[in-house]
């Protein structure tokens, strides 16, 4: 398979290593030093594009891949506000997009666990919920896409919660998300349910 890597930082280089192990071919690498090479004609050399860049760039990169007729896998987070627009754009061009806040098997199992737990706590409103996410200092968005997805899952499973905020909150219908940036931390997500008598924590490291 011929692959275009849009984003050649830490994640892009890790993906390249895996592709090389699988005998796939990287036909295009786009980093901060050669952004002018990101053209439709260059993209059309690839069977698929993999996009890991920054929230403010992801949408235009996806649109360019769509215009080039190249399916795109996007792992960039922080652009979910444009998801409906991009979905309509892809549908209008009969194009293919795969996106996720996190591609880790463990994290996706963590999502499913929290779906079940959130539903269980819907009948116990005396427990105060909070989410904490910790990432390395190079993380470009806050809260993380994984934390936002966790909040969305909880809201779908527990009707008490209507929204999330990226700070502390005393409003019962809001899910407070705390974002911490520390050197060398790849990613930790914790869900805490606290009551006057005990606490329950779920953590993925």
Secondary structure by P-SEA (a helix, b strand, c coil): cbbbbccccaaaaaaaaaaaaacccccccccccccccccccccccccbbbbbcccccaaaaaaaaaaacbbbbbcccccccaaaaaaaaaaaacbbbbbbccccaaaaaaaaaaaaaaaaacccccbbbbbbbbbcccccccccaaaaaaaaaaaaaccccccccccccccccbbbbbbbbbccccbbbbbbbbcccbbbbbbcc
